[in-house]
């Protein structure tokens, strides 16, 4: 029974993560894991700072045009 509940938990976590990304709520844990693995010498933002930065990046407009990547 624990194997089934473990798999169910993984599926539920994936669904929640996907739903959050669809509505624009970034995944802080993924960000932290990435920073620890790829940039261990750099500071990790707090959740509040991360959320604020992601919101600003998502809704960033300058001079009437979207200011995004590329």
Secondary structure as UniProt FT lines:
FT   HELIX           2..22
FT   TURN            23..24
FT   HELIX           28..38
FT   TURN            40..41
FT   HELIX           47..58
FT   STRAND          61..62
FT   TURN            63..64
FT   STRAND          65..66
//
